[in-house]
Amino acid sequence: MTASAPAPILVPMATPTDSRTDSPPALPATMRAATYARYGTPDVIELRDLPLPTVGARDVLVRTRATVVGMGDWRMLTADPAVAVRLYQGVFTIRRPVLGYGLSGVVERVGSAVTRFEVGDAVFGEAPQGGGFAEFTAVPETHLAAKPERVTHEQAAATPVAGITALQGLRDVGRLASGRTGPAPRVLVIGAGGAVGSAAVAIAKILGAHVTGLDGAAKHEFVLAHGADAVLDRRTDDFTTSCERWDVILDMIGSAPVAACRRALTPNGRYVAVSGKLRRTAWLSLFGGPRMAGLIAKPNAADLELLSGWLADGRLDPVVARTYPLEETADALRQVGAGGNLGAIVIGTVSGT
Ligand SMILES: NC(=O)c1ccc[n+]([C@@H]2O[C@H](COP(=O)([O-])OP(=O)(O)OC[C@H]3O[C@@H](n4cnc5c(N)ncnc54)[C@H](OP(=O)(O)O)[C@@H]3O)[C@@H](O)[C@H]2O)c1
């Protein structure tokens, strides 16, 4: 529920006076959820029964079918970086004990002010405060879009966090626009075989760029399959010392020196840091100027609709590496923490579309 949401109001779509006979069955009072009560390794994850989430006037209650497990979950679990995570999530006591942001499922209830969705709609989106590692999740309607039939709930769940970050990094901060004339802009995606990186490769191609993906050799085939024109090996190729120059660098790692990243840009090129140490990110926001910037992605309805369209027409086709049941959320988090995955790690309650 958003901080400014009015008092919770539950509005079932069918009431006893409705002429419709297909009223949804009553919802249970409790749900299963993977929770954590202290920072640590995935060993602290505990499956518990919790009350169903409160649904505000502008919220939708989603019966969660699939939720992606991402680096954001890993960072919230392990308090990395410690200061930022503890400021947000609590110094010692965890404020939001259920993680899980990118999700897909079916609408079960809508708040009184919801206009875009009805009970029974298949939707995907991003729960801004988490809550997806559970059988039900309350999500503001602005953070949801219709799930295309073409993709599974697992693929849809893998899309919003990675897709919104990649889209806003490339288009809004990187100023990569579609429909230009002239030669294709050259984009370098650092960490191209990861969740955000593989979405960025696909989206940069949709936006008409020539795309080079930088990652380990074991991920090169995966990166090329997402549409990259070329790949660089993170262990043997140094993009900061090659003579190639980039119109946009989207950096999911943030370990290369800032000055070297600047030198690797064309005269009007832009460097976008999606990740990196706090000190580096702070330096960029204070002294980087418009061409060297950090990104904090913000989900919104228009961008989710855009991603929904690309999922529907197949231009986005996320790969799911493995789906775990809710009971094995700790194992799923371990797999994300270990890295090296070729595709998304997902928690699924039910498989299929
Ligand atoms: N700013 C925002 O709004 C925002 C939003 C979402 C995510 N993020 C952050 O963005 C970062 C990336 O997220 P993600 O979900 O894409 O992570 P991910 O799935 O783990 O992807 C990272 C990729 O980079 C590769 N890699 C590791 N070190 C590298 C290096 N030195 N050079 C090139 N590639 C390297 C990894 O390979 P291996 O798997 O083999 O290690 C992996 O393929 C995370 O720090 C996350 O917290 C920020």
The ligand as a Gaussian input file, in Angstrom:
#p B3LYP/6-31G(d) Opt

LIG

0 1
 N       19.096000       1.483000      -9.641000
 C       18.004000       0.716000      -9.678000
 O       16.871000       1.217000      -9.692000
 C       18.177000      -0.785000      -9.727000
 C       17.110000      -1.600000     -10.095000
 C       17.323000      -2.987000     -10.186000
 C       18.579000      -3.509000      -9.884000
 N       19.576000      -2.665000      -9.465000
 C       20.930000      -3.185000      -9.160000
 O       21.536000      -3.493000     -10.406000
 C       22.508000      -4.500000     -10.204000
 C       22.312000      -5.602000     -11.239000
 O       21.092000      -6.275000     -10.966000
 P       20.737000      -7.609000     -11.716000
 O       19.455000      -8.052000     -11.134000
 O       20.841000      -7.435000     -13.180000
 O       21.917000      -8.582000     -11.189000
 P       22.380000      -9.957000     -11.805000
 O       21.227000     -10.666000     -12.400000
 O       23.209000     -10.623000     -10.772000
 O       23.320000      -9.508000     -13.028000
 C       24.640000      -9.036000     -12.908000
 C       25.417000      -9.575000     -14.104000
 O       26.698000      -8.983000     -14.159000
 C       27.697000     -10.009000     -14.247000
 N       28.928000      -9.471000     -13.665000
 C       29.409000      -9.586000     -12.405000
 N       30.550000      -8.881000     -12.286000
 C       30.790000      -8.301000     -13.497000
 C       31.809000      -7.453000     -14.010000
 N       32.818000      -7.040000     -13.257000
 N       31.718000      -7.045000     -15.297000
 C       30.704000      -7.442000     -16.089000
 N       29.699000      -8.243000     -15.662000
 C       29.748000      -8.672000     -14.378000
 C       27.088000     -11.159000     -13.503000
 O       27.691000     -12.388000     -13.832000
 P       27.614000     -13.605000     -12.778000
 O       26.160000     -13.961000     -12.621000
 O       28.406000     -14.665000     -13.443000
 O       28.214000     -13.068000     -11.509000
 C       25.651000     -11.082000     -14.000000
 O       25.520000     -11.658000     -15.275000
 C       22.349000      -4.983000      -8.752000
 O       23.345000      -4.366000      -7.969000
 C       20.978000      -4.479000      -8.357000
 O       20.881000      -4.264000      -6.973000
 C       19.402000      -1.323000      -9.397000

